[in-house]
Amino acid sequence: MIYHDMEPALNAFDFAPVWLTLRLATTTTLLLLLMGTPLAWWLARTSSWLKIPVGAVVAMPLVLPPTVLGFYLLMTLGPQGPVGQLTQTLGLGTLPFTFAGLVVGSVLYSLPFVVQPIQNAFEALGSRPLEVASTLRASPWDRFFSIAVPLARPGFLTATILGFAHTVGEFGVVLMIGGNIPGATRVLSVAIYDHVEAMEYAQAHWLAGGMLLFSFLVLLALYGFGQRTQRVGP
Amino acid sequence: MSGLSARFSLVLGDFRLNASFDAPGKGVTALFGNSGSGKTTVLRCLAGLERAPDGYLAVNGEIWQDENNGFFLPTHRRPLGYVFQEASLFPHLNVRRNLEYGWKRIPAAERRVSFEQAVELVGIGQLLDHNPAHLSGGERQRVAIARALLSSPRLLLMDEPLAALDLASKKDILPYLERLHDELSIPVIYVSHSPDEVARLADHMVLMDRGKTVAHGQLHAILARLDLPLAHGDEAGVVLDTVIGGHDDDFHLTRLDYSGGSINVARQPHAPGHPMRLRIHARDVSLALGRHDDSSILNILPAQVVEIADENPSQVMVKLDTGGIPLLARVTRKSCAVLKLQPGTNVFAQVKSVALLG
């Protein structure tokens, strides 16, 4: 009976990859919003010649095979790499095959998905609203938080959705830099791959189907929220 | 030291600005010139949105910019109000919160305009809870004006606030601008390329041409300067600031007095003593050596010829003095010769029509 076949699978169902993935995606998205916002602001408003090279570096993960990014990260963060030696000197050990290493990889890999929508939203603002605010006594920081951020809200929403979803879905980078350590670096996409390798299709189904439903619900909620706030306004 | 004193030189691409002018510490100064003459750039320099490398600006005794001493006050530290050509209301805030934006950012002790005053002055009491997207162009611009006033500016800058509006909205907003003129005791710099707006609103004028300030002075003096292009062409004319002297209810007329004499116009609804501004076009003024009481022309002012300039092969422009206030008359070269007009000649100026500017 199918029912009997599935019962042990359900009992043995391992939620660890699910929680790990959610933790990774949330941490990555928050870090990216924190670091990506000033970067996007600078890219949107600078007239420096650095704008183009920095913009190109930010966009690299869009075209680079994830395994290439993962490989170089492994080299850089590993025991022999420059960053790896630094972290060892600081007594932090090495980052590969740890959760922190996964976060570093994910942040780099999802960077353009967060920076670009925010940058586009800041660019679409133009300088007029900020000039108006400055004639109304708003200091540069004040202008940023009272005018630029609220007006760029759709960009932040898109950035959050894309950053989160892209981190949940990544595979190549995490496999290279995180490996497959249960509870530490074994995220959903890797777990699904393992199950399929081991011909455990039932478990693979549960994880894959759950992912599908979860992704849909998150997007539905966020898009719905975006729609509503656009209609009502303050 | 009262008044505004400004000097800016700036190169933006292939545009060179070289502006230097003074303006009184009170009243409306029109910054007038063709499009591309640099009016808006001057306004942006005054606001600190553009930084002229060797600029100097003092407003009623306070230095805002003095690059020779390395001093530049950033825009958000200058107590000014700026009304842009497009109202530029913040789209994420409703009208009330737009109005409060600048108001909240100045210390309570420095607020000289109350929220209610500003709202009442531009008549936007019913709009406070509206979203800017749902306002008409005229309403938006009125909100922008109130928003600027609520930051209690010591200098008000207005960049063609009517230019982006249709005729109906212009008519709707002009009376409010006139009230501003009458009720504000701060200098207002008003950028415009419309002679009508300038004639209605300004007391003082800075004339700009291709990035340079060509002339500055009192409006009625600048309008009558024969060496400037404004005193030539069909639209040439002067403004007179008069007060209502009395009414003639038999003939339904109102007498307006100024230092050069009296002008009769159709009965006005205001009491004696009420100020009225008139515009008299040079094309509507003819000259006679004697006072002809047998003519149908009602308004005849004794005047003295000050200066004569060629207008075109058949016409000349005559600048007259009426009680210290200049008047322009456009007459034919032939009449000029027949009447033997020359500087110093006493004449009578016959005014065929006047435009009341309110």
Chai-1 contact restraints between the chains, C-beta under 6 A:
chainA,res_idxA,chainB,res_idxB,connection_type,confidence,min_distance_angstrom,max_distance_angstrom,comment,restraint_id
A,R128,B,S88,contact,1.0,0.0,6.0,A-B,restraint_1
A,E131,B,L49,contact,1.0,0.0,6.0,A-B,restraint_2
A,V132,B,S88,contact,1.0,0.0,6.0,A-B,restraint_3
A,S134,B,T75,contact,1.0,0.0,6.0,A-B,restraint_4
A,S134,B,H76,contact,1.0,0.0,6.0,A-B,restraint_5
A,T135,B,A47,contact,1.0,0.0,6.0,A-B,restraint_6
A,T135,B,T75,contact,1.0,0.0,6.0,A-B,restraint_7
A,T135,B,Y82,contact,1.0,0.0,6.0,A-B,restraint_8
A,L136,B,Y101,contact,1.0,0.0,6.0,A-B,restraint_9
A,L136,B,G102,contact,1.0,0.0,6.0,A-B,restraint_10
A,L136,B,S151,contact,1.0,0.0,6.0,A-B,restraint_11
A,R137,B,H76,contact,1.0,0.0,6.0,A-B,restraint_12
A,R137,B,G102,contact,1.0,0.0,6.0,A-B,restraint_13
A,R137,B,R105,contact,1.0,0.0,6.0,A-B,restraint_14
A,R137,B,I106,contact,1.0,0.0,6.0,A-B,restraint_15
A,R137,B,S151,contact,1.0,0.0,6.0,A-B,restraint_16
A,A138,B,H76,contact,1.0,0.0,6.0,A-B,restraint_17
A,S139,B,H76,contact,1.0,0.0,6.0,A-B,restraint_18
A,P150,B,H92,contact,1.0,0.0,6.0,A-B,restraint_19
A,L151,B,H92,contact,1.0,0.0,6.0,A-B,restraint_20
A,G233,B,N131,contact,1.0,0.0,6.0,A-B,restraint_21
A,P234,B,N94,contact,1.0,0.0,6.0,A-B,restraint_22
